[in-house]
Amino acid sequence: MSSTPADRSRPALPQVAQRLLPARPVIGFVALLAVLFALSYGVGAVAGPVAPGLHPAGGARTGGPEPGPHGDMGGMHGMGGMR
């Protein structure tokens, strides 16, 4: 019997390419991480800011109580730094 080309199995990728590519579980794990990151980013974007009153140092303030002397946050008695 002669074998037809369909009967012969050959690797999908050349031997060199198979050695350079990471294993399938590694590719699957990286893909899973990418999907989870995209989902968490989307949920965070929908949820909005966690602390809406939080501003970067030197940023514009939109109102609210001013900090007390020496960086005191007011209402936190006994929490002052050593002087």
ChimeraX attribute file (.defattr): number of C-alpha atoms within 10 A of each C-alpha:
attribute: neighborCount
match mode: 1-to-1
recipient: residues
	/A:1	3
	/A:2	5
	/A:3	7
	/A:4	7
	/A:5	8
	/A:6	7
	/A:7	8
	/A:8	7
	/A:9	7
	/A:10	9
	/A:11	7
	/A:12	8
	/A:13	9
	/A:14	9
	/A:15	9
	/A:16	8
	/A:17	10
	/A:18	12
	/A:19	10
	/A:20	8
	/A:21	10
	/A:22	10
	/A:23	10
	/A:24	9
	/A:25	9
	/A:26	11
	/A:27	12
	/A:28	11
	/A:29	11
	/A:30	12
	/A:31	12
	/A:32	12
	/A:33	12
	/A:34	12
	/A:35	12
	/A:36	12
	/A:37	12
	/A:38	12
	/A:39	12
	/A:40	12
	/A:41	12
	/A:42	11
	/A:43	11
	/A:44	12
	/A:45	10
	/A:46	9
	/A:47	9
	/A:48	9
	/A:49	10
	/A:50	8
	/A:51	7
	/A:52	7
	/A:53	10
	/A:54	10
	/A:55	11
	/A:56	7
	/A:57	7
	/A:58	6
	/A:59	8
	/A:60	8
	/A:61	12
	/A:62	7
	/A:63	7
	/A:64	7
	/A:65	7
	/A:66	11
	/A:67	10
	/A:68	10
	/A:69	8
	/A:70	9
	/A:71	10
	/A:72	14
	/A:73	14
	/A:74	13
	/A:75	8
	/A:76	8
	/A:77	8
	/A:78	6
	/A:79	10
	/A:80	12
	/A:81	8
	/A:82	4
	/A:83	4
